[in-house]
Amino acid sequence: MKIEYRKGLLYTSLKIVYKSKSKVVENIIIDTGAAHTIISPKIDFGIIDDAGTINGLLGLDLLIQCEAVIDLKKLEVNI
């Protein structure tokens, strides 16, 4: 997964697959300090995103489960 560094945050996108349907969710923040992943357009991220462009947080629950390796030099996540 590609990472984009913007305004001090690491952005990526996630592909979610459910019952053979898929959706790509853009503007997900990689948050290694978050225990859980949150993906919901109904949650207000106003404290860190006044513009309302953050669509979720990718937390340690998924990062650990996928055995993700974050390469900050190449700005990518390898799973």
Secondary structure in CASP SS format (residue, H / E / C, confidence):
PFRMAT SS
TARGET T0000
AUTHOR 0000-0000-0000
METHOD secondary structure of the structure
MODEL  1
M C 1.00
K E 1.00
I C 1.00
E E 1.00
Y E 1.00
R E 1.00
K C 1.00
G C 1.00
L E 1.00
L E 1.00
Y E 1.00
T E 1.00
S E 1.00
L E 1.00
K E 1.00
I E 1.00
V E 1.00
Y E 1.00
K C 1.00
S C 1.00
K E 1.00
S E 1.00
K E 1.00
V E 1.00
V E 1.00
E E 1.00
N E 1.00
I E 1.00
I E 1.00
I E 1.00
D C 1.00
T C 1.00
G C 1.00
A C 1.00
A C 1.00
H C 1.00
T C 1.00
I E 1.00
I E 1.00
S C 1.00
P C 1.00
K C 1.00
I C 1.00
D C 1.00
F C 1.00
G C 1.00
I C 1.00
I C 1.00
D C 1.00
D C 1.00
A C 1.00
G C 1.00
T C 1.00
I C 1.00
N C 1.00
G E 1.00
L E 1.00
L E 1.00
G C 1.00
L H 1.00
D H 1.00
L H 1.00
L H 1.00
I H 1.00
Q H 1.00
C C 1.00
E C 1.00
A C 1.00
V E 1.00
I E 1.00
D E 1.00
L C 1.00
K C 1.00
K C 1.00
L C 1.00
E E 1.00
V E 1.00
N E 1.00
I C 1.00
END
